Amino acid sequence: MSHWYVWSAIVAMAAVTFLIRALPFLGARWLKGSPRVSQIGVFLPPAIMALLLIHSVRELGASSPQSWWPALVAVGATLLLQILAGRALVSIASGTVLYMLWLALA
């Protein structure tokens, strides 16, 4: 394998990665006033939070009820923060930190 082949593969991968990451920003100008994008913007954060919740607690049923408390408290805190603050990133991060701290200190 020649050096030219390796470098051309690296450059091609870098270009594709850059284009994939830049595409949403380039398309944002045309999608800014779209009612469909506005609808997705309202629907997507709760849907992502629901998927994270399902993924996080799906295996709690197989474990003992004592191990449910950290997850239940973290989920409750996340829901409460989301209702009060309405900021998905703050809610998810706070619930995750609370859960991880509980597990680390237990």
C-alpha positions as a printed NumPy array, in Angstrom:
array([[  0.   ,   0.   ,   0.   ],
       [  1.515,   3.314,  -1.048],
       [  1.609,   6.506,   0.964],
       [ -0.422,   8.234,  -1.742],
       [ -3.285,   5.754,  -1.263],
       [ -3.321,   6.185,   2.511],
       [ -3.226,   9.984,   2.335],
       [ -5.961,  10.117,  -0.305],
       [ -8.161,   7.89 ,   1.869],
       [ -7.579,  10.132,   4.898],
       [ -8.361,  13.285,   2.888],
       [-11.517,  11.7  ,   1.444],
       [-12.722,  10.638,   4.913],
       [-12.005,  14.102,   6.311],
       [-13.921,  15.767,   3.462],
       [-16.946,  13.494,   3.881],
       [-16.936,  14.023,   7.66 ],
       [-16.731,  17.8  ,   7.219],
       [-19.567,  17.845,   4.682],
       [-21.804,  15.667,   6.833],
       [-21.274,  17.953,   9.81 ],
       [-21.659,  21.167,   7.794],
       [-24.814,  20.104,   5.929],
       [-27.314,  20.92 ,   8.74 ],
       [-25.855,  24.415,   9.081],
       [-25.967,  25.003,   5.338],
       [-29.561,  23.762,   5.127],
       [-30.734,  25.775,   8.13 ],
       [-31.291,  28.875,   6.011],
       [-33.915,  27.142,   3.874],
       [-35.56 ,  25.263,   6.734],
       [-35.805,  28.159,   9.181],
       [-39.417,  29.097,   8.434],
       [-40.66 ,  25.588,   7.735],
       [-43.722,  24.587,   9.785],
       [-42.588,  20.944,   9.675],
       [-39.245,  21.79 ,  11.28 ],
       [-41.036,  23.829,  13.959],
       [-43.315,  20.875,  14.681],
       [-40.322,  18.52 ,  14.925],
       [-38.582,  21.   ,  17.24 ],
       [-41.508,  20.796,  19.648],
       [-41.914,  17.02 ,  19.435],
       [-38.302,  15.841,  19.363],
       [-36.964,  16.784,  22.857],
       [-39.702,  14.886,  24.77 ],
       [-39.328,  11.941,  22.385],
       [-35.575,  11.81 ,  22.989],
       [-36.128,  12.013,  26.74 ],
       [-38.648,   9.148,  26.563],
       [-36.186,   6.994,  24.616],
       [-33.437,   7.747,  27.134],
       [-35.796,   6.843,  29.962],
       [-36.782,   3.539,  28.386],
       [-33.169,   2.678,  27.658],
       [-32.07 ,   3.57 ,  31.187],
       [-34.702,   1.718,  33.184],
       [-35.512,  -1.256,  30.951],
       [-33.443,  -3.675,  33.   ],
       [-34.654,  -2.598,  36.419],
       [-37.369,  -5.243,  36.427],
       [-34.763,  -8.014,  36.577],
       [-32.945,  -6.533,  39.551],
       [-33.936,  -6.184,  43.19 ],
       [-36.345,  -3.393,  44.174],
       [-33.631,  -1.731,  46.298],
       [-31.682,  -0.924,  43.149],
       [-34.697,   0.863,  41.661],
       [-34.456,   3.871,  44.001],
       [-31.544,   5.699,  42.328],
       [-33.197,   5.386,  38.917],
       [-36.655,   6.369,  40.158],
       [-35.345,   9.416,  42.03 ],
       [-33.251,  10.494,  39.021],
       [-36.214,  10.08 ,  36.665],
       [-38.435,  12.036,  39.059],
       [-35.877,  14.821,  39.344],
       [-35.512,  14.943,  35.566],
       [-39.272,  15.175,  35.071],
       [-39.629,  17.826,  37.756],
       [-36.823,  19.942,  36.303],
       [-38.271,  19.595,  32.815],
       [-41.7  ,  20.727,  34.027],
       [-40.291,  23.63 ,  36.041],
       [-37.447,  24.814,  33.809],
       [-38.493,  23.502,  30.415],
       [-34.876,  23.036,  29.343],
       [-34.185,  19.51 ,  28.135],
       [-30.398,  19.696,  28.381],
       [-30.474,  20.925,  31.978],
       [-33.056,  18.304,  32.955],
       [-31.239,  15.387,  31.352],
       [-27.828,  16.442,  32.641],
       [-29.122,  16.98 ,  36.184],
       [-30.897,  13.62 ,  36.286],
       [-27.805,  11.862,  34.934],
       [-25.494,  13.533,  37.436],
       [-27.864,  12.744,  40.308],
       [-28.05 ,   9.079,  39.271],
       [-24.294,   8.724,  38.829],
       [-23.556,  10.421,  42.153],
       [-26.064,   8.188,  43.94 ],
       [-24.444,   5.066,  42.481],
       [-20.925,   6.307,  43.221],
       [-21.699,   7.219,  46.836],
       [-23.824,   4.166,  47.625]])
